[in-house]
Amino acid sequence: MKRVVVKVGSAVLTQGDCVALERMQALVDFLVELKKDNEVILVSSGAVAAGYTKLQLDRSVLQNKQALASIGQPVLMHKYATKFEQHDIIISQVLVTAANFNKSEDIERIKNTVDTLLSNGVIPIVNENDATATEELVVGDNDQLSAYITKHTNSDMLIILSDIDAYYDEDPHKNKDANVLKVVNIIEECALEKDATPHGTFATGGIVTKLKAANYLLASDIDMFLASGFDLNDVKSYMIDANHKGGTLFTKGDS
């Protein structure tokens, strides 16, 4: 049984100023199917967006964003819990900060907690503690957080579900003839140095943060799969049917 981390971004989980409940339901249904043959850890964005559905504060002000995250985290978790309960699956909340990954004892505690949850059939839902973690809200992203979680929980691979459906040889927004790179073994340094270009009101990432996450994992010989979170056919095909139709696999291997 493999241990798989699935990260879903704000662009997927939000629609306008609301939580995208249909996409969340599709995600939950996929995770339930994935869990039949794998241990599953979910890294979920969306707390700020969920908070905004309850209180419309100016998101450009840092303390407002932190307050919205504080409001939204239990809202988001309740929505997940309700949907997973339909499948008799228990979820848990694991809130971490970037500082936790700089201390070996904190890393060990996180891993022990996750190990215990997974051994009891629970799906841990991980997020950065946005209410106090200013760095994540200013420049950071859950792509890097999910890469840390993948490595430090001894997971076998990371799946990132995004509004970006794959890695292309050129920017598909600027060139309609851009081609999907289905398998990537090495990420060029120049690609990692570009500015992040997030899409959507609540998004903090972009392709660059995903490439950095993949590069971090490749250094430890861990695979990452990038696919659309709007249409889960590519990730289902790859993970459930072992058929690589779409999306990008970052790996040091051949497939």
N, C-alpha and C positions, 0 to 999 in steps of 0.2 A: 504494500500500500504506500503510495507516494504522499508526501505532505506538500500541499499546494497553497500558495498565497494568491488571493485574487484582490486586486485593487480596482475600485471604481471611482471615477472622478465626479466632480460637481457638475460638469457639463452634461453628464449622463443622467445624474440623479435629479436635476432641476429642469424646469420648463417655465420660462418667464420668472416670476417671483415665487413659484410653488415647487413643491417636491413632485417629481414625475412618478406617480404611483404605478402606472402601467409598466414603465421601464424597471422600477424597483421590483415589481411582481415577477417580471421576466427574469431578472437577475436572481431572485430567490429560487425560482423554479430550476434554473440552471445549476445553482449551488447545491440544491437538494440532489439533483441527478449526479453531479460531480462527487458528492459526498459518499455515494454508494461504493466507490472503489478508491477513494482518496480521503486523507485528512484535509480539512479545508479551514483556512484562516481568511477572514475578510478584512481588508483595509478600506474603510469607507469615508469619503468626503461627504459634504452636504450639511454639516451642522449649522453653518452660518445661514445657508439658504433656508433650512427648516426654522431657524430662529426668526428669520425675516417674515415668515408667514404669520407669526404671532405678534411681532412688534417691528414696525417699519422705521428703523433707525438709519441714519446716513452711514453707509458701509465704507465710505472713504475715510472715516475717522477710526483710528485703531481701537480705542477703548469701546466704541460702539460695536465693532466687529467682534471683539472679545466677548462683549455682553450677548450679542446674537448667538455666538457659538455656545455660550453657557445656557441660553434658553433652548437652543435648537438641539443640543446633544440628546437630552431625554426624549424630545419629540421624535427625533430620527430613530432612536433605539426602540421606542414604542411601536413605530411603524414596522420596523424589521421584526420585532418580537411577535406582533400580530400575524404577520405573513408566515413566519417560520412555524408558529404554533399550528397552522393548518397541516403541517407535515410532522407534527409531534417532535420538533427539534427545538432544543433549548439554545439560546444565544447568551453571550456574555459581553460585557464592555471592558475593554482594556485600553486605558488612556496612558499615553507615554509622552515624554518630551525628548528632544534631541539630546539633551544632557544625559539621559539614561544610557545612551549608547556609547558614552565616553567612560563609563564606569563598569568594570568587569563584574562587580557584584550585582549591579542593577541589571545587566544583561542576563546574568544567571537567574535572577529572580523572575524576570520576564519569561525566560524560556521555561522555567519550572512551572510557572502559572499556566502558560499555554499548553505544556505537556499534559498537565493534570486535566485541563478542560477538554483537550482532544481525546484523551484516553477514556473520558466519560461521555463521548459522543456530542460534546458541546461545540458550537461554532463560535470562536472568539471573534468579536468585531473590534478592530483596532483603529484608533484615531489619535492624532496628536492632541494634547491637552490645550486646545486653542485658547481657552479662557485665560491662560497664564503664559503660553508660549508665544512671545511676540515675534520671534524670528520667522516662524512658519507663516504667520499671517502677513508679514511684510514682504518677504521674498521667497519663501519656501514652498514646499509642495509635498503632497502625500506620495508622489512617485518615489522620492528618495526614502521617505519613511518606510514604504512597502519593501524597498530593496534591503534596508537595514533589518526589518522584521524577517524577511526571507532568509537572509544569511544567518542571523543570530538565533533563529529557531530551528536551524538545520533543515530548512525546507528544501525541496527538490527543484522547485521552479516558481517563478512569479508570472502571473497573468495580469496585464494591465488592460482594462476595458475603458475606452475613451471615445471622445468625438473624433479622434484620429484613428483611422481604421487599419493603418499599416505605416511602415517606413518606406518612403519613396526616394527614387534617385534624384528627384527635383521636387520643389514645392508644388503640390497638386493644385493649390489655390491660384498659382501664377502660371502654371503650365499644364494644360489639359492632357498633354501627351506624357506626363510623368508616369513612370513605371514602378510598381510595387517591388520592393526587394524582399523576397519571401524568406530567405535565409541570410543572416548577417553574422559573420564570424569576428570581424574587427570593425570598430567604429573609429573613423578618422578624427584626429585631435581637433581639426578645424570645425567639425560638426558639433563638438562639445563646447566650443567657445562662443557660439552664436547666442544672441539674446533670446530668452524665452518669449514666446508669442502666444499667450493663453487666449482661448476663445471663451466667450460667455461671461456673464456678469459676475458669477461666483468662482470662476476658475482661477487657479494660481499657477498652472503648469504650462504645457505646450510640448512640442516634440523634443526640444532640447532637454527638458527635465527627464523625459522618458529615455533618451539616449544615455544620459548620465547614470540613471538607474541601471540600465542594461550593461553599461561599461563597468560599473561597480561590481555587478554580479558575475560578469564574464571573467573578471580578475580572480574570482573564487571558483570558476568553472561551474557556475549555476546558470541554467537557461532562463530566458524571459520570453514571453509571447505577448505581442501587442496586437489587439484587435478592436473592432468596433463594439461599443457598449450600447449602441442604438439598435443594431441588428446582431443578435448573438449566434447567427448561423455559422460564422467562421470559427468562433471559439468552440462551439459545440462539435463541429466537424472535427477539429483538431484534437480536442480533449476527450470526447466521448467516442468518436468513430475512428480516431487515429488516421484522419485524412486531412492533409494540409491543403485546403482549398484557397483560403485567403488569410490575411494577417501576416505579421512578420515574426519569425523565430530568431532570436538572438542566441547563438550557441557556439561553443568551440567544436562541437561535433559536426556531423554531416547532414542531419535531418531535423 
